[in-house]
Amino acid sequence: MVRSVYEKINSHYEEQRNVLAVNIEKKKVLIVSLDKILEKSQQNNSMKDWDVATKNVLEIQEDWKKIGFGTKKENEEVWKIFRSKCDEFFDAKKQFLSGIEEVYRTNADSKRKLIDEVDSLKTSTDWKQTT
């Protein structure tokens, strides 16, 4: 009788260990997917490319949240890797966006100069010089 109870307890814990191991494997698969997105993101040169990649990363993050815990030690290690890869992706995106903002700022400055020049010319009565 006691032996059967211990067997049930042991089988329960064995099932739990298997579930934890499966969860870690699922998380490792997500990390591999994230690696692929990171590799592709190095060639991203438009906002559309970055938007698609960001959407994929956010989906992976949501999938990560749906997966249960693994063993404590492995779970922490896998989490650190996952978090660093996500940070790496978003840092690369931030760097790309800062470059884009500089281009936008330069274009806006050029347009303001052109507007100022037009404003100064609109009140001129010297038609030859103005045209």
C-alpha positions in Angstrom: 0.0 0.0 0.0 2.7 2.5 1.0 4.8 1.4 -2.0 1.9 2.2 -4.4 1.6 5.7 -2.9 5.3 6.3 -3.3 5.1 5.1 -6.9 2.3 7.5 -7.6 4.3 10.3 -6.0 7.4 9.4 -8.0 5.5 9.1 -11.3 3.9 12.5 -10.6 7.3 14.2 -10.1 8.7 12.4 -13.1 5.9 13.8 -15.2 6.6 17.3 -13.8 10.3 16.9 -14.7 9.4 15.9 -18.2 7.1 18.9 -18.5 9.8 21.2 -17.3 12.3 19.7 -19.8 9.8 20.1 -22.7 9.2 23.8 -21.7 13.0 24.4 -21.8 13.2 22.8 -25.2 10.3 25.0 -26.5 12.1 28.1 -25.2 15.3 27.1 -26.9 13.4 26.8 -30.2 12.1 30.3 -29.7 15.7 31.5 -29.2 16.7 29.9 -32.5 13.8 31.7 -34.2 14.9 34.9 -32.6 18.5 34.3 -33.8 17.2 34.0 -37.4 15.3 37.3 -37.1 18.4 38.9 -35.7 20.5 37.7 -38.7 17.9 38.9 -41.2 17.6 42.3 -39.4 21.1 43.1 -40.3 19.9 43.6 -43.9 16.9 45.6 -42.9 17.1 49.0 -44.6 13.5 50.2 -44.6 10.8 50.9 -42.0 8.7 48.2 -43.5 11.4 45.6 -42.9 11.8 46.7 -39.3 8.1 46.7 -38.7 7.7 43.1 -40.0 10.7 42.0 -37.9 9.4 43.8 -34.8 6.0 42.1 -35.2 7.8 38.7 -35.4 9.9 39.4 -32.3 6.8 40.5 -30.3 5.0 37.3 -31.4 7.9 35.3 -30.1 7.8 37.2 -26.8 4.1 36.4 -26.5 4.8 32.7 -27.2 7.5 32.8 -24.6 5.0 34.0 -22.0 2.7 31.2 -22.8 5.3 28.5 -22.2 5.5 27.4 -18.6 8.6 27.3 -16.4 11.5 25.0 -16.7 13.9 23.9 -14.0 15.1 26.9 -12.1 18.8 26.8 -13.2 18.1 26.2 -16.9 15.1 28.6 -16.9 17.3 31.5 -15.7 20.1 30.7 -18.2 17.6 30.5 -21.1 15.9 33.7 -20.0 19.2 35.6 -19.9 20.0 34.5 -23.5 16.5 35.3 -24.7 16.5 38.7 -23.0 19.9 39.6 -24.4 18.8 38.7 -27.9 15.6 40.8 -27.6 17.7 43.7 -26.3 20.1 43.3 -29.2 17.3 43.4 -31.7 15.7 46.5 -30.2 19.0 48.2 -29.9 19.7 47.6 -33.6 16.2 49.0 -34.4 16.8 52.0 -32.2 20.1 52.7 -34.0 18.4 52.4 -37.4 15.7 54.8 -36.3 18.1 57.4 -35.1 19.8 57.4 -38.5 16.4 57.8 -40.1 15.5 60.7 -37.8 18.8 62.5 -38.8 17.8 62.2 -42.5 14.3 63.5 -41.6 15.8 66.4 -39.6 18.1 67.3 -42.5 15.2 67.2 -45.0 13.1 69.4 -42.7 15.9 71.9 -42.3 16.3 72.1 -46.1 12.6 72.7 -46.5 12.5 75.4 -43.9 15.4 77.2 -45.7 13.5 77.0 -48.9 10.3 78.3 -47.3 12.3 81.3 -45.8 13.8 82.0 -49.2 10.3 82.0 -50.8 8.9 84.2 -48.1 11.6 86.8 -48.7 11.0 86.7 -52.5 7.2 87.0 -52.3 7.2 90.6 -51.3 9.9 91.6 -53.8 8.9 94.0 -56.6 12.1 93.4 -58.6 10.6 90.9 -61.0 13.7 90.0 -62.9 15.7 89.3 -59.8 12.8 87.5 -58.1 12.2 85.1 -61.0 
